[in-house]
Amino acid sequence: MHTVRFADAAHLPKTSDAGRLQPQRR
């Protein structure tokens, strides 16, 4: 779960935005 968030963050410029747009990105 956390690993996925980090991976997404790397692809996205802002982790905050990513979390807000896709809070449940499994």
PDBQT receptor file of N, H, CA, C and O in Angstrom, charges set to zero:
ATOM      1  N   MET A   1       0.839  -1.203   0.000  1.00  0.00    +0.000 N 
ATOM      2  CA  MET A   1       0.000   0.000   0.000  1.00  0.00    +0.000 C 
ATOM      3  C   MET A   1       0.875   1.255   0.000  1.00  0.00    +0.000 C 
ATOM      4  O   MET A   1       0.729   2.129  -0.855  1.00  0.00    +0.000 OA
ATOM      5  N   HIS A   2       1.779   1.328   0.967  1.00  0.00    +0.000 N 
ATOM      6  H   HIS A   2       1.898   0.618   1.662  1.00  0.00    +0.000 HD
ATOM      7  CA  HIS A   2       2.672   2.508   1.026  1.00  0.00    +0.000 C 
ATOM      8  C   HIS A   2       3.594   2.538  -0.196  1.00  0.00    +0.000 C 
ATOM      9  O   HIS A   2       3.873   3.597  -0.757  1.00  0.00    +0.000 OA
ATOM     10  N   THR A   3       4.053   1.364  -0.587  1.00  0.00    +0.000 N 
ATOM     11  H   THR A   3       3.826   0.503  -0.131  1.00  0.00    +0.000 HD
ATOM     12  CA  THR A   3       4.958   1.301  -1.745  1.00  0.00    +0.000 C 
ATOM     13  C   THR A   3       4.262   1.880  -2.973  1.00  0.00    +0.000 C 
ATOM     14  O   THR A   3       4.873   2.610  -3.754  1.00  0.00    +0.000 OA
ATOM     15  N   VAL A   4       2.987   1.554  -3.139  1.00  0.00    +0.000 N 
ATOM     16  H   VAL A   4       2.491   0.961  -2.505  1.00  0.00    +0.000 HD
ATOM     17  CA  VAL A   4       2.236   2.050  -4.297  1.00  0.00    +0.000 C 
ATOM     18  C   VAL A   4       2.216   3.575  -4.263  1.00  0.00    +0.000 C 
ATOM     19  O   VAL A   4       2.406   4.231  -5.287  1.00  0.00    +0.000 OA
ATOM     20  N   ARG A   5       1.983   4.131  -3.069  1.00  0.00    +0.000 N 
ATOM     21  H   ARG A   5       1.829   3.598  -2.238  1.00  0.00    +0.000 HD
ATOM     22  CA  ARG A   5       1.911   5.601  -2.940  1.00  0.00    +0.000 C 
ATOM     23  C   ARG A   5       3.242   6.203  -3.390  1.00  0.00    +0.000 C 
ATOM     24  O   ARG A   5       3.264   7.183  -4.135  1.00  0.00    +0.000 OA
ATOM     25  N   PHE A   6       4.337   5.620  -2.942  1.00  0.00    +0.000 N 
ATOM     26  H   PHE A   6       4.319   4.824  -2.337  1.00  0.00    +0.000 HD
ATOM     27  CA  PHE A   6       5.663   6.161  -3.305  1.00  0.00    +0.000 C 
ATOM     28  C   PHE A   6       5.849   6.069  -4.819  1.00  0.00    +0.000 C 
ATOM     29  O   PHE A   6       6.337   7.004  -5.454  1.00  0.00    +0.000 OA
ATOM     30  N   ALA A   7       5.460   4.952  -5.376  1.00  0.00    +0.000 N 
ATOM     31  H   ALA A   7       5.063   4.193  -4.860  1.00  0.00    +0.000 HD
ATOM     32  CA  ALA A   7       5.614   4.764  -6.829  1.00  0.00    +0.000 C 
ATOM     33  C   ALA A   7       4.808   5.831  -7.562  1.00  0.00    +0.000 C 
ATOM     34  O   ALA A   7       5.302   6.458  -8.499  1.00  0.00    +0.000 OA
ATOM     35  N   ASP A   8       3.574   6.032  -7.133  1.00  0.00    +0.000 N 
ATOM     36  H   ASP A   8       3.172   5.523  -6.372  1.00  0.00    +0.000 HD
ATOM     37  CA  ASP A   8       2.730   7.059  -7.776  1.00  0.00    +0.000 C 
ATOM     38  C   ASP A   8       3.380   8.426  -7.636  1.00  0.00    +0.000 C 
ATOM     39  O   ASP A   8       3.427   9.203  -8.590  1.00  0.00    +0.000 OA
ATOM     40  N   ALA A   9       3.878   8.711  -6.449  1.00  0.00    +0.000 N 
ATOM     41  H   ALA A   9       3.841   8.079  -5.674  1.00  0.00    +0.000 HD
ATOM     42  CA  ALA A   9       4.507  10.013  -6.189  1.00  0.00    +0.000 C 
ATOM     43  C   ALA A   9       5.642  10.233  -7.189  1.00  0.00    +0.000 C 
ATOM     44  O   ALA A   9       5.803  11.331  -7.723  1.00  0.00    +0.000 OA
ATOM     45  N   ALA A  10       6.412   9.202  -7.432  1.00  0.00    +0.000 N 
ATOM     46  H   ALA A  10       6.281   8.311  -6.997  1.00  0.00    +0.000 HD
ATOM     47  CA  ALA A  10       7.546   9.338  -8.359  1.00  0.00    +0.000 C 
ATOM     48  C   ALA A  10       7.029   9.725  -9.746  1.00  0.00    +0.000 C 
ATOM     49  O   ALA A  10       7.629  10.556 -10.427  1.00  0.00    +0.000 OA
ATOM     50  N   HIS A  11       5.921   9.123 -10.155  1.00  0.00    +0.000 N 
ATOM     51  H   HIS A  11       5.433   8.448  -9.602  1.00  0.00    +0.000 HD
ATOM     52  CA  HIS A  11       5.372   9.433 -11.486  1.00  0.00    +0.000 C 
ATOM     53  C   HIS A  11       4.720  10.814 -11.487  1.00  0.00    +0.000 C 
ATOM     54  O   HIS A  11       4.862  11.584 -12.436  1.00  0.00    +0.000 OA
ATOM     55  N   LEU A  12       4.006  11.107 -10.411  1.00  0.00    +0.000 N 
ATOM     56  H   LEU A  12       3.891  10.481  -9.640  1.00  0.00    +0.000 HD
ATOM     57  CA  LEU A  12       3.309  12.404 -10.350  1.00  0.00    +0.000 C 
ATOM     58  C   LEU A  12       4.221  13.473  -9.751  1.00  0.00    +0.000 C 
ATOM     59  O   LEU A  12       5.082  13.167  -8.927  1.00  0.00    +0.000 OA
ATOM     60  N   PRO A  13       4.035  14.708 -10.160  1.00  0.00    +0.000 N 
ATOM     61  CA  PRO A  13       4.866  15.813  -9.671  1.00  0.00    +0.000 C 
ATOM     62  C   PRO A  13       4.551  16.156  -8.224  1.00  0.00    +0.000 C 
ATOM     63  O   PRO A  13       5.422  16.612  -7.483  1.00  0.00    +0.000 OA
ATOM     64  N   LYS A  14       3.296  15.935  -7.822  1.00  0.00    +0.000 N 
ATOM     65  H   LYS A  14       2.588  15.565  -8.423  1.00  0.00    +0.000 HD
ATOM     66  CA  LYS A  14       2.928  16.279  -6.425  1.00  0.00    +0.000 C 
ATOM     67  C   LYS A  14       2.188  15.128  -5.769  1.00  0.00    +0.000 C 
ATOM     68  O   LYS A  14       1.146  14.698  -6.265  1.00  0.00    +0.000 OA
ATOM     69  N   THR A  15       2.705  14.632  -4.676  1.00  0.00    +0.000 N 
ATOM     70  H   THR A  15       3.551  14.981  -4.273  1.00  0.00    +0.000 HD
ATOM     71  CA  THR A  15       2.058  13.514  -3.988  1.00  0.00    +0.000 C 
ATOM     72  C   THR A  15       0.707  13.968  -3.428  1.00  0.00    +0.000 C 
ATOM     73  O   THR A  15      -0.269  13.219  -3.467  1.00  0.00    +0.000 OA
ATOM     74  N   SER A  16       0.657  15.171  -2.920  1.00  0.00    +0.000 N 
ATOM     75  H   SER A  16       1.450  15.780  -2.888  1.00  0.00    +0.000 HD
ATOM     76  CA  SER A  16      -0.593  15.692  -2.340  1.00  0.00    +0.000 C 
ATOM     77  C   SER A  16      -1.699  15.649  -3.397  1.00  0.00    +0.000 C 
ATOM     78  O   SER A  16      -2.794  15.148  -3.142  1.00  0.00    +0.000 OA
ATOM     79  N   ASP A  17      -1.401  16.177  -4.577  1.00  0.00    +0.000 N 
ATOM     80  H   ASP A  17      -0.511  16.584  -4.784  1.00  0.00    +0.000 HD
ATOM     81  CA  ASP A  17      -2.400  16.189  -5.643  1.00  0.00    +0.000 C 
ATOM     82  C   ASP A  17      -2.824  14.767  -5.978  1.00  0.00    +0.000 C 
ATOM     83  O   ASP A  17      -4.012  14.477  -6.116  1.00  0.00    +0.000 OA
ATOM     84  N   ALA A  18      -1.853  13.898  -6.106  1.00  0.00    +0.000 N 
ATOM     85  H   ALA A  18      -0.887  14.134  -5.995  1.00  0.00    +0.000 HD
ATOM     86  CA  ALA A  18      -2.152  12.508  -6.464  1.00  0.00    +0.000 C 
ATOM     87  C   ALA A  18      -3.080  11.900  -5.416  1.00  0.00    +0.000 C 
ATOM     88  O   ALA A  18      -4.081  11.270  -5.755  1.00  0.00    +0.000 OA
ATOM     89  N   GLY A  19      -2.742  12.092  -4.148  1.00  0.00    +0.000 N 
ATOM     90  H   GLY A  19      -1.929  12.604  -3.872  1.00  0.00    +0.000 HD
ATOM     91  CA  GLY A  19      -3.568  11.528  -3.080  1.00  0.00    +0.000 C 
ATOM     92  C   GLY A  19      -4.983  12.084  -3.144  1.00  0.00    +0.000 C 
ATOM     93  O   GLY A  19      -5.959  11.363  -2.935  1.00  0.00    +0.000 OA
ATOM     94  N   ARG A  20      -5.079  13.373  -3.436  1.00  0.00    +0.000 N 
ATOM     95  H   ARG A  20      -4.286  13.959  -3.605  1.00  0.00    +0.000 HD
ATOM     96  CA  ARG A  20      -6.413  13.990  -3.467  1.00  0.00    +0.000 C 
ATOM     97  C   ARG A  20      -7.210  13.501  -4.672  1.00  0.00    +0.000 C 
ATOM     98  O   ARG A  20      -8.401  13.212  -4.557  1.00  0.00    +0.000 OA
ATOM     99  N   LEU A  21      -6.555  13.410  -5.824  1.00  0.00    +0.000 N 
ATOM    100  H   LEU A  21      -5.588  13.645  -5.918  1.00  0.00    +0.000 HD
ATOM    101  CA  LEU A  21      -7.263  12.962  -7.030  1.00  0.00    +0.000 C 
ATOM    102  C   LEU A  21      -7.576  11.467  -6.933  1.00  0.00    +0.000 C 
ATOM    103  O   LEU A  21      -8.682  11.031  -7.255  1.00  0.00    +0.000 OA
ATOM    104  N   GLN A  22      -6.593  10.694  -6.487  1.00  0.00    +0.000 N 
ATOM    105  H   GLN A  22      -5.695  11.048  -6.225  1.00  0.00    +0.000 HD
ATOM    106  CA  GLN A  22      -6.811   9.252  -6.361  1.00  0.00    +0.000 C 
ATOM    107  C   GLN A  22      -6.384   8.777  -4.971  1.00  0.00    +0.000 C 
ATOM    108  O   GLN A  22      -5.288   8.240  -4.807  1.00  0.00    +0.000 OA
ATOM    109  N   PRO A  23      -7.242   8.973  -3.981  1.00  0.00    +0.000 N 
ATOM    110  CA  PRO A  23      -6.917   8.578  -2.605  1.00  0.00    +0.000 C 
ATOM    111  C   PRO A  23      -6.789   7.061  -2.477  1.00  0.00    +0.000 C 
ATOM    112  O   PRO A  23      -6.038   6.566  -1.636  1.00  0.00    +0.000 OA
ATOM    113  N   GLN A  24      -7.522   6.331  -3.310  1.00  0.00    +0.000 N 
ATOM    114  H   GLN A  24      -8.132   6.734  -3.993  1.00  0.00    +0.000 HD
ATOM    115  CA  GLN A  24      -7.440   4.863  -3.221  1.00  0.00    +0.000 C 
ATOM    116  C   GLN A  24      -6.897   4.296  -4.519  1.00  0.00    +0.000 C 
ATOM    117  O   GLN A  24      -7.635   3.702  -5.305  1.00  0.00    +0.000 OA
ATOM    118  N   ARG A  25      -5.603   4.483  -4.738  1.00  0.00    +0.000 N 
ATOM    119  H   ARG A  25      -5.004   4.966  -4.100  1.00  0.00    +0.000 HD
ATOM    120  CA  ARG A  25      -4.997   3.966  -5.999  1.00  0.00    +0.000 C 
ATOM    121  C   ARG A  25      -4.231   2.685  -5.673  1.00  0.00    +0.000 C 
ATOM    122  O   ARG A  25      -3.045   2.745  -5.349  1.00  0.00    +0.000 OA
ATOM    123  N   ARG A  26      -4.900   1.509  -5.755  1.00  0.00    +0.000 N 
ATOM    124  H   ARG A  26      -5.864   1.460  -6.018  1.00  0.00    +0.000 HD
ATOM    125  CA  ARG A  26      -4.223   0.257  -5.383  1.00  0.00    +0.000 C 
ATOM    126  C   ARG A  26      -3.535  -0.301  -6.591  1.00  0.00    +0.000 C 
ATOM    127  O   ARG A  26      -2.901  -1.353  -6.509  1.00  0.00    +0.000 OA
TER     128      ARG A  26
